[in-house]
Amino acid sequence: MRILHVVTGLNVGGAELQLCGLTERLKEQGYTQKIVSLLPDGPLSSGIRSRGIELVALGMRQSRPDFSKVSTLRREIEQFRPTVIQSWMYHACIYSSLAAGFGGSQLPQLWSIHHSNLSFAANNASTLAAIAACRVLSRRKQVHIAYCAEASRRSHESIGYDKRRGMFVPNGYDTDRFVRRPGARERIRAQFGLDADVTAVGLVARFDPIKDHATFLAAAALAKRNSSKELRFVLIGEGMDSSNTGLASLIEQNKLATSVVLAGRRDDMESVYSALDILTLSSRGEAFPNVLCEAMLCGIPCVSTNVGDCAIILGETGFLAPAGAPAALGEAIGQAAALDPAELQQRGTAARERIVSRYSSESFLLRHVSIYNELAGVENVVFP
């Protein structure tokens, strides 16, 4: 079977990482694959090529439509002759649907949707336009939609996405890679300048309004002020460095200069998670956040805003707070930090067991193989 993956870009994001993991496992199963990125090469491109998977980057500019690339993508489709086209993120769904639709093609298309907050406040104009275009294209009989979260499915279908085309396909995680690493806690803490007895609270998120660093830092200040323990806050991800003046201003406003570690982007996340005591997610909008599942697999209890499928992911192992509510999030962080080491470990163990049983990379692969087989065998598939 031949699978053509079309992705908007290959920066380090949730959907992109799921694509990389899936293509690696499909290659092990003998699938022939090709990836087409609408944008230029990104940080994940070299890893894809190193695994022997063909990758073509069309070089489009961010938020700049270029419909001449529809014909370019059409040529890639004709040359590769895929059994199924799988598109990752809205813009890729639009371009692949237009390219595959030339000449009345019946080629099955699987959209992977990894977004749930469709509000005007949480999206730029380009994304909102793409959401609207995909709503229309979702009615084509060749299109089938894999939502990574039940919340994502509900939000899209509530604005008119074809309900007959949707299915829930939760993300999958490498349970062998994401595990607490012996010795990593001491090594990474030494890099971050953290003493063994401080409680390390991590936030893994690029600097973006939807990730809501402002709420996290306000909550951190409250938790620090009310805690009997010494709390330190580790910020990890793109833009989490001293050159980020907006972030520096937020840290100064909350009087956290001596309590925050700016760790930047890291490629050794399983080791970084192992150095934390608590992982926090402060987002105003998520679908199915990878960081929660990865941290839980490493045995780290999590505090999260109640967005997307976060409540389902955490179950009874973590703590929830409303989005955009610093006081509530600070209280939840404080509750987690107040647990003694044995209680934290018990929650971490339960968190890992929950992800292993529900969201492994093996189950993610099997779901996709089943979908591909069904799409390849039936011209017009309608999922419940």
Beta strands, then each sheet from edge to edge (+ up, - down):
strand 1: 2-7
strand 2: 32-37
strand 3: 54-57
strand 4: 84-88
strand 5: 109-113
strand 6: 143-147
strand 7: 166-168
strand 8: 199-204
strand 9: 231-236
strand 10: 260-264
strand 11: 278-281
strand 12: 302-305
strand 13: 319-321
sheet 1: 3+ 2+ 1+ 4+ 5+ 6+ 7+
sheet 2: 10+ 9+ 8+ 11+ 12+ 13+
end
